[in-house]
Amino acid sequence: VTVVVRAATSEDVDTVVALRLEFLDAVRGPAPRPSDDDFTDRTRSFVAAEQRAGRLHTWLAEEGSHPVGIVSLLVWPRPPLPEDERTADAYVINMYVSPAHRRRGIGRRLLDRCLGSAGELGIKRFQLHSTSDGRQLYESLGFAPSSTWMELPVPP
Ligand SMILES: CC(C)(COP(=O)(O)OP(=O)(O)OC[C@H]1O[C@@H](n2cnc3c(N)ncnc32)[C@H](O)[C@@H]1OP(=O)(O)O)[C@@H](O)C(=O)NCCC(=O)NCCS
């Protein structure tokens, strides 16, 4: 069966949430969550609101009508520079292909589509945090570590 990659719509919120939860279990380990229903609801509210606001863009890979992969972009504004009028940066999240479908190029196809939206969305720079699974794929598409990016986690 062929795998089709397409942009998610407002109809796909539940699919996006389900794949996001699978993604979290894959990268963090299936840790029991204190109240799963509550967390799922909060994730669904976030996805629906950010998608509606045009800040969350998602692509799905489907085999028939069965979702097998996902990638999303969180887009945020940045001020223009004198030499560059683009006013958005984007953070790549939710890069996930279900285990049985890996190593068939689906991750690359999803990421290609996602990066291909740069012109349309006015994106100047993509950023992400990589897992060891994702590193090769990101490097092969031109991602490199930044030596200037700093971060300060704020305690809860
Ligand atoms: C990272 C991830 C999304 C990659 O998905 P994928 O569909 O397997 O990706 P691809 O098939 O496009 O490429 C992965 C590898 O398969 C290889 N590959 C691609 N097509 C292939 C094929 N037809 N036959 C064999 N190998 C193939 C690629 O060369 C690549 O190899 P490399 O890692 O040695 O460079 C997937 O491993 C995953 O979901 N991991 C868990 C979640 C995660 O860590 N996500 C990244 C968060 S930052």
Ligand as a Chemical Component Dictionary entry (heavy atoms), coordinates in Angstrom:
data_LIG
# 
_chem_comp.id                   LIG 
_chem_comp.type                 NON-POLYMER 
_chem_comp.pdbx_formal_charge   0 
_chem_comp.three_letter_code    LIG 
# 
loop_
_chem_comp_atom.comp_id 
_chem_comp_atom.atom_id 
_chem_comp_atom.alt_atom_id 
_chem_comp_atom.type_symbol 
_chem_comp_atom.charge 
_chem_comp_atom.model_Cartn_x 
_chem_comp_atom.model_Cartn_y 
_chem_comp_atom.model_Cartn_z 
_chem_comp_atom.pdbx_ordinal 
LIG C1  C1  C 0 13.363 9.609  13.558 1  
LIG C2  C2  C 0 12.268 8.883  12.787 2  
LIG C3  C3  C 0 11.067 9.809  12.650 3  
LIG C4  C4  C 0 12.792 8.499  11.391 4  
LIG O1  O1  O 0 11.706 7.967  10.646 5  
LIG P1  P1  P 0 11.958 7.001  9.379  6  
LIG O2  O2  O 0 10.693 6.940  8.613  7  
LIG O3  O3  O 0 12.546 5.741  9.845  8  
LIG O4  O4  O 0 13.038 7.858  8.574  9  
LIG P2  P2  P 0 13.625 7.510  7.146  10 
LIG O5  O5  O 0 13.217 6.135  6.717  11 
LIG O6  O6  O 0 13.321 8.640  6.238  12 
LIG O7  O7  O 0 15.177 7.538  7.434  13 
LIG C5  C5  C 0 15.706 6.812  8.550  14 
LIG C6  C6  C 0 16.795 5.896  8.075  15 
LIG O8  O8  O 0 16.256 4.928  7.194  16 
LIG C7  C7  C 0 17.061 4.885  6.004  17 
LIG N1  N1  N 0 16.173 4.535  4.921  18 
LIG C8  C8  C 0 15.355 5.326  4.225  19 
LIG N2  N2  N 0 14.695 4.634  3.291  20 
LIG C9  C9  C 0 15.118 3.355  3.433  21 
LIG C10 C10 C 0 14.787 2.152  2.782  22 
LIG N3  N3  N 0 13.895 2.118  1.781  23 
LIG N4  N4  N 0 15.386 1.013  3.198  24 
LIG C11 C11 C 0 16.278 1.037  4.218  25 
LIG N5  N5  N 0 16.619 2.158  4.871  26 
LIG C12 C12 C 0 16.055 3.284  4.467  27 
LIG C13 C13 C 0 17.592 6.263  5.878  28 
LIG O9  O9  O 0 18.759 6.311  5.073  29 
LIG C14 C14 C 0 17.888 6.590  7.291  30 
LIG O10 O10 O 0 19.099 5.941  7.648  31 
LIG P3  P3  P 0 20.100 6.637  8.640  32 
LIG O11 O11 O 0 19.332 6.983  9.898  33 
LIG O12 O12 O 0 21.143 5.608  8.814  34 
LIG O13 O13 O 0 20.535 7.860  7.869  35 
LIG C15 C15 C 0 11.843 7.568  13.510 36 
LIG O14 O14 O 0 13.011 6.803  13.762 37 
LIG C16 C16 C 0 11.123 7.786  14.818 38 
LIG O15 O15 O 0 9.922  8.034  14.839 39 
LIG N6  N6  N 0 11.840 7.684  15.970 40 
LIG C17 C17 C 0 11.231 7.857  17.305 41 
LIG C18 C18 C 0 10.849 9.318  17.545 42 
LIG C19 C19 C 0 12.022 10.247 17.413 43 
LIG O16 O16 O 0 13.089 10.042 17.992 44 
LIG N7  N7  N 0 11.815 11.304 16.626 45 
LIG C20 C20 C 0 12.804 12.358 16.417 46 
LIG C21 C21 C 0 12.573 13.404 17.435 47 
LIG S1  S1  S 0 13.746 14.722 17.321 48 
# 
loop_
_chem_comp_bond.comp_id 
_chem_comp_bond.atom_id_1 
_chem_comp_bond.atom_id_2 
_chem_comp_bond.value_order 
_chem_comp_bond.pdbx_ordinal 
LIG C1  C2  SING 1  
LIG C2  C3  SING 2  
LIG C2  C4  SING 3  
LIG C2  C15 SING 4  
LIG C4  O1  SING 5  
LIG O1  P1  SING 6  
LIG P1  O2  DOUB 7  
LIG P1  O3  SING 8  
LIG P1  O4  SING 9  
LIG O4  P2  SING 10 
LIG P2  O5  DOUB 11 
LIG P2  O6  SING 12 
LIG P2  O7  SING 13 
LIG O7  C5  SING 14 
LIG C5  C6  SING 15 
LIG C6  O8  SING 16 
LIG C6  C14 SING 17 
LIG O8  C7  SING 18 
LIG C7  N1  SING 19 
LIG C7  C13 SING 20 
LIG N1  C8  SING 21 
LIG N1  C12 SING 22 
LIG C8  N2  DOUB 23 
LIG N2  C9  SING 24 
LIG C9  C10 SING 25 
LIG C9  C12 DOUB 26 
LIG C10 N3  SING 27 
LIG C10 N4  DOUB 28 
LIG N4  C11 SING 29 
LIG C11 N5  DOUB 30 
LIG N5  C12 SING 31 
LIG C13 O9  SING 32 
LIG C13 C14 SING 33 
LIG C14 O10 SING 34 
LIG O10 P3  SING 35 
LIG P3  O11 DOUB 36 
LIG P3  O12 SING 37 
LIG P3  O13 SING 38 
LIG C15 O14 SING 39 
LIG C15 C16 SING 40 
LIG C16 O15 DOUB 41 
LIG C16 N6  SING 42 
LIG N6  C17 SING 43 
LIG C17 C18 SING 44 
LIG C18 C19 SING 45 
LIG C19 O16 DOUB 46 
LIG C19 N7  SING 47 
LIG N7  C20 SING 48 
LIG C20 C21 SING 49 
LIG C21 S1  SING 50 
# 
